[in-house]
């Protein structure tokens, strides 16, 4: 029999939303920690790290609403009035329907609502675990909740659930946002085996940035021997580097390898002959005297100092590039459009190499 994780609620069917999305007197009142998914960070929407912004969200179930005294008709009325959203069969978000959400946040809701309907022993894994750990995703795998069970048998896949049956040790399970999930290191290994190489590298780089160690990943890879996709996982771990500071830098590294560019030095620092700091770039090629940067990770507005305008920032960046050139280096920048076109990206970087070496000659 399925064991549901139910959400304690106090019910008064005269609910109305007040300003800021909070319920006024009367209605559905959450009792502190009784809801699923206490929020911290939900992950990345569109490859920009975002705060979850969902501390006021509550995921509950149809069964919990009925057990707390609502009728089927009253549940439907809550949905019609926009005071609850139906996330999936049997799962509801208590809140106004107009709450904006990134794809990762939408998946978080689906994952929490799905987990609450599953029997004991279900562990959110793969893409769902990545979202709950705040690891960046590129949009793949978000249409279903991903769950792993350690018991035998076959997995299954339907419109909202992708169930895997796979060995899972107790030390590979933790809690995130109030539910059972695979640990960050196990999550990396699962995605390294099953996701695209690019997505897997993005997740592995991010996990290393937040404190997962290479030894953690090596131990996880050893446990995964004999499972499908271990060959790719081995390549992902060999390629992963926590010095990549954003998903876009990780994607840039993958693209460089794909088109056969020389491996760059990450977070390359340029200094004067006397050792004075000049600049730091995302990527550096010492032999080619070229420094590269992904140009979309920081908006000019983010660089504004008190009293400055965007024009001041542009001038400061141009001055910085002049200082880089004065040290015999050639700066090159790219964005998402170049990364989406590998031939264009390769041409841009190789032209920068030629310009730098031609000037040196």
C-alpha positions in Angstrom: 0.0 0.0 0.0 1.3 3.4 -0.9 2.5 5.5 2.1 1.7 9.1 1.4 3.6 12.0 3.0 0.8 14.2 4.0 0.9 17.9 4.7 -0.8 19.2 7.9 -3.2 22.0 7.1 -5.8 23.9 9.0 -8.8 24.5 6.8 -11.4 27.2 6.5 -12.9 27.3 3.0 -13.2 31.1 2.9 -9.7 31.6 1.7 -8.6 34.7 -0.3 -5.1 35.8 -1.2 -3.9 39.1 0.2 -1.1 41.3 -1.2 2.2 39.6 -1.7 0.5 36.2 -2.1 -0.1 35.5 1.6 -3.4 34.0 2.7 -5.6 36.4 4.7 -7.7 35.2 7.7 -9.7 32.2 6.6 -8.5 29.6 4.1 -5.6 27.2 4.0 -3.0 27.9 6.7 0.2 26.1 6.6 1.6 25.1 10.0 5.2 26.0 9.8 7.3 23.0 8.7 4.4 20.8 7.6 4.9 21.5 3.9 7.2 19.8 1.4 10.1 21.5 -0.1 11.3 24.1 2.4 13.2 26.4 0.0 16.7 27.4 -0.4 17.9 27.5 -4.0 16.1 25.8 -6.8 18.8 25.7 -9.4 19.3 27.5 -12.7 16.8 28.9 -15.1 18.2 29.8 -18.4 21.8 29.1 -17.2 21.7 32.0 -14.7 22.0 31.0 -11.0 18.7 32.1 -9.3 17.4 32.1 -5.8 14.4 29.9 -5.4 12.1 32.7 -4.3 9.6 30.1 -3.1 9.8 30.3 0.6 6.0 30.8 0.6 5.2 27.8 -1.6 3.6 24.7 -0.2 3.2 21.4 -2.2 0.4 19.2 -0.9 -1.7 16.3 -2.1 -5.4 15.8 -2.8 -5.5 13.2 -0.1 -4.1 15.7 2.5 -6.7 18.3 1.5 -9.6 15.8 1.8 -8.3 14.5 5.1 -8.1 18.0 6.5 -11.8 18.5 5.7 -12.2 19.9 2.2 -14.6 18.4 -0.2 -13.8 17.5 -3.8 -15.9 20.5 -4.9 -14.0 22.9 -2.5 -10.6 21.7 -3.9 -11.9 22.4 -7.4 -13.0 25.9 -6.3 -9.5 26.6 -4.9 -8.1 25.8 -8.3 -10.7 27.9 -10.2 -10.0 30.9 -7.9 -6.3 30.6 -8.5 -5.6 29.8 -4.9 -4.1 26.4 -5.8 -2.5 24.9 -8.9 -2.8 21.3 -10.0 0.7 20.2 -10.7 -0.1 16.6 -11.5 -2.7 14.1 -10.7 -3.1 14.2 -6.9 -0.5 17.0 -6.4 -1.2 20.7 -5.8 0.7 23.9 -5.2 -1.0 26.2 -2.7 -0.6 29.7 -4.0 -1.7 32.0 -6.8 -1.5 30.5 -10.3 0.4 33.5 -11.6 3.6 32.8 -9.7 6.4 33.1 -12.3 8.7 30.2 -12.4 11.8 29.0 -14.3 11.8 25.5 -15.9 13.9 24.3 -12.9 11.4 25.6 -10.4 8.5 24.1 -12.4 10.3 20.8 -12.2 10.9 21.2 -8.5 7.2 21.4 -8.0 6.6 18.3 -10.1 9.3 16.4 -8.3 8.0 17.2 -4.8 4.4 16.5 -5.8 5.4 13.2 -7.3 7.6 12.1 -4.4 4.7 12.7 -2.0 2.6 10.1 -3.8 5.2 7.4 -3.9 5.7 4.5 -1.5 8.5 4.5 1.1 11.9 3.8 -0.4 11.5 6.2 -3.3 14.5 8.5 -3.8 14.5 11.5 -6.1 17.5 11.2 -8.4 19.1 12.2 -11.7 17.7 15.6 -13.0 15.3 15.9 -10.0 18.1 15.5 -7.5 20.2 18.0 -9.4 17.4 20.6 -9.2 16.9 20.1 -5.5 20.7 20.4 -4.9 20.8 23.6 -6.9 23.0 22.1 -9.7 22.6 23.7 -13.1 20.7 22.0 -15.9 20.4 22.8 -19.6 16.7 22.1 -20.0 16.9 18.3 -20.7 15.1 15.8 -18.5 12.7 18.2 -16.8 9.5 16.9 -18.2 9.3 14.0 -15.6 10.2 13.4 -12.0 13.2 11.1 -11.8 13.1 8.5 -9.0 15.4 5.6 -8.1 14.5 2.5 -6.1 17.1 0.1 -4.8 14.8 -2.9 -5.0 14.8 -5.3 -7.9 12.5 -5.4 -10.9 12.0 -3.2 -13.9 11.8 0.6 -14.1 9.0 2.4 -15.8 8.3 5.7 -17.5 5.0 7.6 -17.9 3.9 11.2 -18.5 5.2 12.5 -15.1 7.6 9.8 -13.8 10.8 8.1 -14.8 11.5 5.3 -12.4 14.9 3.6 -12.3 15.7 0.5 -10.4 19.3 0.4 -9.5 21.7 -0.4 -6.6 21.6 2.5 -4.1 23.6 2.5 -0.8 22.3 4.2 2.3 25.3 6.6 2.2 24.2 7.6 -1.3 20.9 9.1 0.0 20.4 12.4 1.8 17.7 15.0 2.4 17.1 18.1 0.4 14.1 20.4 0.8 12.4 17.9 3.0 12.6 14.8 0.8 14.9 11.9 0.1 17.3 12.5 -2.8 20.6 11.0 -4.0 23.7 12.7 -2.7 25.4 15.3 -4.9 28.2 12.9 -5.8 25.7 10.1 -6.7 23.6 12.6 -8.7 26.7 13.5 -10.7 27.5 9.9 -11.5 23.9 9.1 -12.5 23.8 12.1 -14.9 27.4 11.4 -16.1 26.1 7.9 -17.2 22.7 9.0 -18.7 22.7 12.7 -19.7 24.4 14.3 -22.7 28.2 14.8 -22.3 27.7 18.6 -22.2 25.0 18.4 -19.5 27.1 16.0 -17.5 30.1 18.2 -17.5 28.1 21.2 -16.5 26.8 19.3 -13.5 30.2 17.8 -12.6 32.0 21.1 -12.7 29.3 22.7 -10.5 29.4 19.9 -8.0 33.2 20.3 -7.7 32.7 24.0 -7.2 30.4 23.4 -4.2 32.7 21.0 -2.4 32.2 17.5 -3.9 35.7 16.1 -4.3 37.3 14.1 -7.1 37.6 11.2 -4.6 33.9 11.3 -4.0 33.2 11.0 -7.7 35.9 8.3 -8.2 34.3 6.2 -5.4 30.9 6.7 -7.0 32.2 5.6 -10.4 33.7 2.5 -8.8 30.3 1.6 -7.4 28.7 2.1 -10.8 30.9 -0.6 -12.5 28.7 -2.7 -14.7 25.9 -0.2 -15.1 25.1 1.3 -18.5 26.9 4.5 -19.5 30.0 4.0 -17.2 32.3 4.6 -20.1 30.9 8.1 -20.7 30.9 8.7 -16.9 34.6 8.0 -16.9 35.2 10.5 -19.6 33.1 13.1 -17.9 35.0 12.8 -14.6 38.4 13.0 -16.5 37.2 16.2 -18.1 35.5 17.8 -15.1 37.1 20.9 -13.5 35.7 22.8 -10.6 37.6 25.9 -11.7 35.0 26.6 -14.3 32.9 29.3 -12.6 29.6 29.0 -14.5 27.7 26.7 -16.8 28.7 28.8 -19.8 32.3 28.3 -19.0 31.7 24.5 -18.8 30.0 24.6 -22.1 32.8 26.6 -23.6 35.3 24.0 -22.4 33.3 21.2 -24.0 33.1 23.1 -27.3 36.8 23.8 -27.3 37.5 20.1 -27.0 34.9 19.2 -29.7 36.5 21.4 -32.3 40.1 20.5 -31.4 41.3 23.7 -29.8 44.3 23.5 -27.4 43.3 23.0 -23.8 43.3 26.4 -22.1 44.4 27.4 -18.6 41.4 28.2 -16.5 41.1 31.5 -14.6 44.2 32.8 -16.3 46.0 35.7 -14.5 48.0 38.2 -16.5 50.7 40.2 -14.6 53.3 42.7 -15.6 57.0 41.8 -15.7 57.2 43.1 -12.2 54.5 40.9 -10.9 51.7 43.5 -10.8 48.2 42.2 -11.4 46.7 43.2 -14.7 43.7 41.0 -15.4 42.1 37.6 -14.9 40.3 35.8 -17.7 38.1 32.7 -17.9 40.6 31.0 -20.3 44.2 31.6 -21.3 46.4 30.1 -24.0 50.0 31.0 -23.0 51.7 29.7 -26.2 49.2 31.8 -28.3 49.3 34.8 -25.9 45.4 34.8 -26.0 43.0 35.3 -23.2 39.3 34.4 -23.7 36.1 35.2 -21.8 32.5 34.2 -22.1 30.8 37.6 -22.5 27.4 36.9 -21.1 28.0 35.8 -17.6 28.2 39.4 -16.2 25.9 42.2 -17.2 27.5 45.7 -17.4 25.0 46.8 -14.9 26.4 44.3 -12.4 29.8 46.1 -12.7 28.5 49.5 -11.9 30.0 51.3 -8.9 28.3 54.0 -7.0 27.8 57.1 -9.2 28.8 55.3 -12.4 26.8 54.9 -15.6 26.9 52.0 -18.1 29.1 54.1 -20.3 31.6 54.3 -17.5 31.7 50.5 -17.3 32.2 50.2 -21.1 35.1 52.7 -20.9 36.6 50.7 -18.0 36.4 47.5 -19.9 38.1 49.0 -22.9 40.9 50.3 -20.7 41.3 46.8 -19.3 41.6 45.3 -22.8 44.2 47.9 -23.6 46.2 46.9 -20.5 46.0 43.3 -21.6 47.3 44.1 -25.0 50.1 46.1 -23.5 51.3 42.9 -21.9 51.5 41.2 -25.3 48.2 39.3 -24.9 45.2 39.3 -27.3 41.7 39.3 -25.7 38.8 37.5 -27.3 35.1 37.3 -26.2 32.2 35.1 -27.2 28.6 34.5 -26.3 25.9 31.9 -26.5 25.5 32.5 -30.3 29.1 31.5 -31.0 28.8 28.4 -28.7 25.7 27.3 -30.6 27.8 27.3 -33.8 30.9 25.2 -33.3 32.5 26.2 -36.6 32.0 29.9 -35.9 33.3 29.5 -32.4 36.5 27.7 -33.6 37.1 30.3 -36.3 36.7 33.1 -33.7 39.3 31.6 -31.4 41.8 30.6 -34.1 41.6 34.1 -35.7 42.4 35.5 -32.2 45.4 33.2 -32.1 46.6 34.4 -35.5 46.1 38.0 -34.6 48.1 37.7 -31.4 50.9 35.7 -32.9 51.0 37.9 -36.0 51.3 41.0 -33.9 54.1 39.3 -31.9 56.0 38.5 -35.1 
